Amino acid sequence: MYKRQSRHSLEPPFPYGKSVVASSALLLASMLLLALISDPQSGQIRTPYLAWLTVAVLPIAIGVAFFAECRWRSKHPLGGGERDHREPRVLWRKRRSRKDSISVKC
């Protein structure tokens, strides 16, 4: 009887969770900075150069956060063993048929 094997990856479903949290924090910090440099009564920004600098630096900082986590993940594989870090970690399990199922033989 043929037994099928299924592959289950040991990698997390979304591996860059730390970068998402860091970029969310950067976005919140930039919004707070823009709120601090704006006039509380009218809402106009008092220093437009600082505002433009904040808006320009934000995507660069988010890209650096993702790049840093990517580099860290490539240097520190999950297992920490002697495995090659480019090889995906895969767990192989054999599928078992249910007792109630009927097997078809040709």
N, C-alpha and C positions, 0 to 999 in steps of 0.2 A: 504494500500500500504506500502510496506517495504521500509524504508529509510535507506540507508547505512550511517555509520558514518566514517569519516576519522580522523586519528590522525595526528596532526602536532606538532612536538616538538618545544619547546621554546628555546632549547639549540642552540647555534651557530653551524654551520656545522663543523667547526674545532675549538674546544675549547682551544687548546694550542697555540694560535697565539703569545702570549707574549713570550713564551719559544722559539718558532722558531726564533723570532726576536733577543732574547738574545743570542741564540746559534749561529746565524749568526754573531752577533757582536763579540762573543768570537772567532769564526773562523777567522774573519778578523783581530782581535787584535793579534792572534797567528801568522798569516801570516806576519803581519807588524813587530812583534818581531823577527821572523826568518829572515826577510829582513834586520833588523837593525844589527843583529849579524853576518851577512855574509859580506864577502869582496866585495866591489862594483866592483872591476876589474875582479876578477876571479870567484866570486860567491860561493867560498868555505866558509863554516861556521867556524868562528874563535874559538868559544867555543862550542864544540859538546855536552858537558854535559848539558848546558843550553838548547840546541836544543832538546835533548832527554827528558829533563824535561818538556819542553813546549808541546811536542808531547804526552807525557804520561798523563799530567794533563788535556789536552783539553777534552777528552771524559768524564772524571770525572766531570769537570765543567759543561758540557752540561747536564749530568745526574742530577746534583744538581739543575740546572735551571728548568728542567722538574719536578723533585720531589717537589721543592719549590712551583711551580705553582699548582701542584696537591694538595698539602696540603692546600694551600691558598684557592683553589676552594672548597675543602671539608669543610672548616671552614666558608666560606662566600658564601652561596648559592645565586643565581641570584635574587630571589625575596626579600630576606631579611626578610621574614615573619616568622611565627611560624611553617612552614612546615618542615618535616623531610628531611635532606639533602641527604639521600640515595634514596628518591623517585624521579623518573624522572618527570620533569615538562612537562605535555602534555596538549595540547589544543584540545578539542573535538568540531568538527563542523559537522552539518548534511549536507549531500550532497543533493542538489536539482536537480531534473531532468529539462532538458530544455523543453521549451514549444513545440518545434518542434519534440521532440523525441516521438516515438510510444511505449507505454507500452505493454508488452506481458502478457496476462493473461492465465493461464492454467485451 
